[in-house]
Amino acid sequence: MRNLTLKQFRTLQAVARHSKIVNAAKELGLTPPAVTIQIKQAEEELGLELFDRSRDGLRLTAAGLAVLEAAGAIENRLRQLREEIDALKGVRAGSLKLGVVSTAKYFAPRMMAAFMQQHPNIKVLLQVGNRAEIVEKLRTHDVDIAIMGRAPQDLPVNSVPFGDHPLVIIAPPHHPLAYERDISKERIARENFLIREPGSGTRSSLEAFLSDIPGRLDSLGIEMGSNETIKQAVMAGLGIAFISAHTIEAEVETRRLVILDVAGLPVRRQWFAVTRADRVMSPAMAAFKAFLLSKGAMYLPFIDKLYPATALGSRE
């Protein structure tokens, strides 16, 4: 194990990306036999095969997946070390891989722009995905900081809240309940809901909200894969949706959607900055985390301006 080299780790990463020895060799600037030797030496050192061989290419075994995760952690630690050395030298530079769940993509670019104005020498790479994808990127060290509504429970992470995350129910302006006030949970539960995939934060919150309505969770609604699809479907009159208020600012301001005034809503959650607990914080990570904690809430849409004025006094 101690005799594994950086070259072997990087070779495994290249083969995992391409599934073909020849393509990995081109990326690495090596010959295919040289790549094969690196992989075989690593397998001999570990006493396990790292790839399953087939006519379709090479696929990582369980051991290969474990080594791939370790390789990602090593690459990130080397990058952090470089940034720490630069910081000690007085170089105000670095890079940050920021992962955000799809709901946060509506405000994350504003945060990035403000942060990069303050830190012009820090390069920020934004990656957007659903919750499962961002959690996986945290697992494999493909992101440094993740912005999400719930921290994963199966990873060693540190999470700190930086702003409110309100969840509301939306409908098209012509919906019969659009101008009703203080709609009961029992009444709204009779509507047809458009929902995200299992495991998403908004779906989990909707399930919690409706959990005391007998039988309602047995058939929750029509599942759709993105907030954009859900918004378009609501505007088309296919149903109503329980959604983050931070995704609907433009549509509500232009009256393409309305927020229903439902008793007990909005549900107020939190946005979290999530980092791996088992890695050292780089200067770039520390700077962005400090920015989120001090100024992140400023870049979140202001929910109260989205409600009709007559509804403000009847919520919660």
Secondary structure, 3 states (H helix, E strand, C coil): CCCCCHHHHHHHHHHHHHCCHHHHHHHHCCCHHHHHHHHHHHHHHHCCCCEEEECCEEEECHHHHHHHHHHHHHHHHHHHHHHHHHHHCCCCCEEEEEEEEHHHHHCHHHHHHHHHHHCCCEEEEEEEECHHHHHHHHHCCCCCEEEECCCCCCCCEEEEEEEEEEEEEEECCCCCCCCCCCECHHHHCCCCEEECCCCCHHHHHHHHHCCCCCCHHHHCCEECCCHHHHHHHHHCCCCEEEEEHHHCHHHHHCCCCEECCECCCCEEEEEEEEEECCCCCCHHHHHHHHHHHHHHHHHCCCHHHHCCHHHHHHCC
